[in-house]
Amino acid sequence: GVGPTTAPSTLTPQQAVRLHELLHAARFADPKGSHLSPAGEYNLRLGVMKEMRPELIATYQGDVRVFEGHAFIVEAAVSLGGRDVKAGINVHRFANRIPLLFEGGSDVITKTALKRINWGAYKINQSSDKVGVFVSIVSTKIPFKGAGKEYIGDDIEEMVGGVKQAIQSCCVQLKSKIARALAAREQKQRKRNLTKYVPNVCGAIWEVLEAMAADQEGGGPKRRKLQDAQDLLGPIARKEVKQADMEKALAEHIERIDTDLALEYQVAQGLAGAAKESLWLCPQGTASTARYGPDVHASTAVVRLLVGPGDERWGHGAAS
């Protein structure tokens, strides 16, 4: 018997009790978070790069979560290197885009970064690497602890889960970047080591070849057969080839192999990490009349060669 226009003073005790029970039993949809104003990944990345100048950086903005009926969003950035950054984990905390400067040891962000993240799994050394952790929590109700409201409680499961996921998502991005950087560094080191020993290797081989060229009549039938087929020792005996020529050829071979390996690695990384999108390319104005031969499959594309009217495949080619 209670309507929208019923005056509260006219409610009976039974009606008031029933209305109280109904309000407690009602379930409202979770807020969507459209009323929140997070900084955004772009601004977060821009601010960290401007102030810290890191070597690597990754950012992440989590989905809207709900705590006690209030929506909140966790944003995070993790950086490596930079100016004026101490070795170890350096935590920077924000609540509604306002920095929290005191009582950081008890904060959910600090405890999560130091105790709940396995940094070694992401190729990051939390003791020696210069790691910057930036986390911002945006909500209409920040669960501060203490009278000064300088840290966020660590006893709220929703907050812990949101902060941990945000930091881990940044670390996953950094892991692939670190792996690529390590591979490139190892490749440069390998090339440097090979180039370093080129003179010594060529010198040792040249001494053996000179001794063999001076004694071409010696050796077994296998050596004589190889010499007749390729004449390896003749140019050395006639002084047409010098040790410097061998060193130059070996250095060029190392450079060529290194370039090929680098290109192969970059192509593999690009194919593995880049988003793939289907494209169809054809000559302009011939989409309805052009005919093609069989598919030619490559690692990055499938090519169909155009077939002309005089080709025997003209009647069998696939029309676009």
C-alpha positions in Angstrom: 0.0 0.0 0.0 3.0 2.4 -0.3 3.1 4.5 -3.4 5.5 7.1 -4.8 3.6 10.0 -3.3 3.0 8.4 0.1 4.2 10.7 2.9 6.7 9.0 5.3 4.7 10.2 8.3 1.7 8.1 7.2 3.6 4.8 7.1 2.7 2.2 9.7 5.4 0.4 11.6 4.8 -2.8 9.6 5.1 -0.8 6.3 8.4 0.9 7.4 9.9 -2.5 8.4 8.9 -4.0 5.1 10.2 -1.1 3.1 13.5 -1.3 5.0 13.8 -5.1 4.1 13.0 -4.4 0.4 15.7 -1.7 0.1 18.3 -4.0 1.6 17.3 -6.8 -0.7 17.5 -4.7 -3.9 20.4 -5.2 -6.2 21.6 -2.4 -8.4 23.8 -2.8 -11.5 27.5 -2.0 -11.0 28.5 1.5 -12.2 30.1 1.6 -15.6 32.9 4.0 -14.7 32.0 6.6 -17.3 31.9 9.3 -14.5 35.6 8.7 -13.7 38.4 10.8 -15.2 41.6 8.7 -15.5 44.8 10.3 -16.9 45.0 7.8 -19.7 47.8 5.7 -21.0 49.1 8.4 -23.4 49.4 11.1 -20.7 50.9 8.7 -18.2 53.5 7.5 -20.7 54.2 11.1 -21.8 54.7 12.3 -18.2 57.0 9.4 -17.3 59.1 9.9 -20.4 59.4 13.6 -19.9 60.4 13.5 -16.2 62.4 10.2 -16.1 63.7 9.7 -19.6 63.7 5.9 -19.3 65.2 3.4 -21.7 62.1 1.3 -21.9 58.5 1.9 -20.7 55.2 0.1 -20.8 51.7 1.4 -19.7 48.4 -0.2 -19.0 44.9 0.9 -18.1 42.7 -1.7 -16.4 39.0 -2.3 -16.8 36.5 -0.7 -14.5 36.2 -2.6 -11.2 33.8 -2.1 -8.3 34.5 -1.8 -4.6 31.5 -1.3 -2.2 29.4 0.0 -5.0 32.0 2.5 -6.2 33.8 2.1 -9.5 37.6 2.4 -9.8 40.2 2.2 -12.5 43.9 1.3 -12.0 46.5 2.7 -14.4 50.1 1.7 -14.3 53.4 2.3 -16.0 56.7 0.4 -15.5 59.9 1.9 -16.7 63.5 0.7 -16.9 66.5 3.1 -16.6 66.3 6.8 -16.7 68.0 9.8 -15.1 68.2 10.2 -11.3 66.7 6.7 -10.7 68.1 4.5 -8.0 68.8 0.8 -8.5 65.9 -1.3 -7.4 62.1 -0.8 -7.3 61.1 2.9 -7.2 57.4 3.2 -6.5 55.3 6.3 -7.3 51.7 6.4 -6.1 48.8 8.4 -7.2 45.1 8.6 -6.0 42.7 10.5 -8.3 45.8 11.9 -10.1 47.2 13.4 -6.9 50.6 12.1 -5.8 50.8 10.3 -2.4 54.1 11.2 -0.8 54.1 9.8 2.8 53.5 6.4 4.5 54.3 4.5 1.4 55.4 1.4 3.2 51.9 0.4 4.2 50.3 1.2 0.8 48.7 -1.5 -1.4 50.8 -0.3 -4.4 54.1 -0.5 -2.6 53.4 -3.9 -1.0 52.2 -5.3 -4.3 55.2 -4.0 -6.3 57.7 -5.3 -3.7 56.1 -8.6 -2.6 53.6 -9.8 -5.0 55.4 -9.4 -8.4 58.0 -12.0 -9.5 60.2 -9.6 -11.4 62.6 -12.3 -12.4 60.0 -14.0 -14.6 60.0 -10.9 -16.7 63.8 -10.7 -17.1 64.0 -7.8 -14.7 66.4 -7.8 -11.8 64.7 -5.9 -8.9 68.0 -5.4 -7.1 70.3 -4.0 -9.8 67.9 -2.7 -12.5 66.5 0.8 -12.3 62.8 0.0 -12.2 60.1 2.7 -11.9 56.6 1.7 -10.9 53.9 4.3 -11.4 50.3 3.4 -10.3 47.3 5.6 -10.3 44.0 4.7 -8.7 40.9 6.7 -9.8 37.7 6.3 -7.9 34.8 8.1 -6.2 35.8 6.4 -3.0 39.5 5.9 -2.3 39.9 3.5 0.7 42.5 5.6 2.5 43.8 4.5 5.9 44.9 6.7 8.7 44.0 10.2 9.6 46.3 11.8 7.0 44.9 9.9 4.1 48.4 9.3 2.7 48.1 5.6 1.9 45.6 3.1 0.6 44.8 0.0 2.6 46.3 -3.3 1.7 43.4 -5.4 3.0 41.0 -4.8 0.1 41.0 -7.7 -2.3 39.6 -5.8 -5.2 42.3 -3.2 -5.0 45.1 -5.7 -4.6 43.9 -7.6 -7.7 43.6 -4.5 -9.8 47.0 -3.1 -8.9 48.7 -6.5 -9.4 47.1 -7.1 -12.8 48.1 -3.6 -14.0 51.7 -4.0 -13.0 51.9 -7.5 -14.5 50.5 -6.3 -17.8 53.2 -3.7 -18.0 55.8 -6.3 -17.2 54.6 -8.6 -19.9 55.0 -5.8 -22.5 58.5 -5.1 -21.2 59.6 -8.8 -21.3 59.3 -8.9 -25.1 61.2 -5.6 -25.4 63.9 -6.8 -23.1 64.2 -10.1 -25.0 64.6 -8.3 -28.3 67.3 -6.0 -26.8 69.2 -8.9 -25.3 69.1 -10.8 -28.6 70.4 -7.7 -30.5 73.2 -7.3 -27.9 74.2 -10.9 -28.2 74.2 -10.7 -31.9 76.6 -7.6 -31.8 78.8 -9.4 -29.3 79.0 -12.5 -31.5 79.9 -10.5 -34.6 82.5 -8.6 -32.5 84.1 -11.8 -31.3 84.2 -13.4 -34.8 85.8 -10.3 -36.3 88.3 -10.1 -33.5 89.8 -13.5 -34.4 89.8 -13.2 -38.1 93.5 -12.3 -38.4 94.6 -15.1 -36.1 92.5 -17.7 -37.9 93.6 -16.5 -41.3 97.2 -16.5 -40.2 97.0 -20.1 -39.0 95.2 -21.3 -42.2 97.6 -19.4 -44.4 100.6 -21.1 -43.0 99.1 -24.5 -43.6 98.1 -23.6 -47.2 101.6 -22.1 -47.9 103.2 -25.3 -46.7 100.9 -27.4 -48.8 101.4 -25.2 -51.9 105.2 -25.7 -51.5 104.8 -29.4 -51.5 102.1 -30.0 -54.1 103.6 -33.4 -55.1 103.0 -34.8 -51.7 99.8 -35.9 -50.0 97.5 -38.8 -50.7 95.2 -39.5 -53.6 92.2 -37.7 -51.9 94.3 -34.5 -51.7 95.5 -34.8 -55.3 91.9 -35.4 -56.5 90.7 -32.3 -54.7 93.5 -30.3 -56.0 92.8 -31.4 -59.6 89.1 -30.5 -59.2 89.4 -27.1 -57.6 93.0 -26.0 -57.8 93.1 -24.5 -54.3 96.9 -24.3 -54.0 97.8 -23.0 -57.5 96.8 -19.3 -56.8 98.7 -19.4 -53.5 101.8 -20.9 -55.1 101.6 -18.3 -58.0 101.2 -15.4 -55.4 97.8 -14.5 -56.9 96.1 -14.7 -53.5 97.5 -13.1 -50.3 96.6 -13.5 -46.7 95.0 -10.0 -46.7 92.6 -11.3 -49.4 91.6 -14.2 -47.2 91.0 -11.9 -44.2 88.9 -9.5 -46.3 86.8 -12.4 -47.7 86.2 -13.9 -44.3 85.3 -10.5 -42.8 82.8 -9.9 -45.7 81.3 -13.4 -45.1 80.8 -12.6 -41.4 79.2 -9.3 -42.2 76.8 -11.0 -44.7 75.9 -13.8 -42.4 75.3 -11.3 -39.5 73.0 -9.2 -41.8 71.1 -12.3 -42.9 70.6 -13.5 -39.3 69.5 -10.0 -38.2 67.0 -9.7 -41.0 65.6 -13.2 -40.3 65.2 -12.4 -36.6 63.5 -9.1 -37.3 61.1 -10.7 -39.7 60.3 -13.4 -37.2 59.7 -10.9 -34.4 57.5 -8.8 -36.6 55.4 -11.7 -37.7 55.1 -13.0 -34.1 54.3 -9.6 -32.5 52.5 -7.6 -35.1 48.8 -7.8 -35.7 48.0 -9.6 -38.9 45.4 -8.1 -41.3 44.2 -9.6 -44.6 44.8 -7.4 -47.6 43.9 -7.8 -51.2 46.0 -6.0 -53.8 45.3 -6.0 -57.6 46.0 -3.8 -60.6 43.9 -0.7 -60.7 40.8 -1.0 -63.0 41.2 -4.7 -63.5 39.5 -6.2 -60.4 36.7 -7.7 -62.5 38.6 -8.8 -65.6 42.1 -9.9 -64.3 42.9 -13.6 -64.1 45.6 -15.2 -62.0 47.7 -18.3 -61.9 48.2 -20.6 -59.0 49.0 -19.3 -55.5 52.7 -18.7 -54.7 53.1 -19.0 -50.9 55.8 -17.0 -49.0 56.4 -16.5 -45.3 54.7 -13.1 -45.3 52.2 -13.3 -48.2 50.4 -15.3 -50.9 51.0 -14.0 -54.4 49.0 -14.7 -57.5 50.8 -13.9 -60.8 48.7 -12.2 -63.5 47.9 -14.4 -66.5 47.8 -12.9 -70.0 45.3 -13.8 -72.8 48.1 -15.8 -74.6 48.8 -18.0 -71.6 47.4 -21.5 -71.6 46.2 -20.9 -68.1 44.0 -18.0 -69.3 40.9 -20.2 -69.3 41.6 -21.7 -65.9 42.8 -18.8 -63.9 40.8 -17.6 -60.9 38.8 -14.4 -61.6 38.9 -11.8 -59.0 
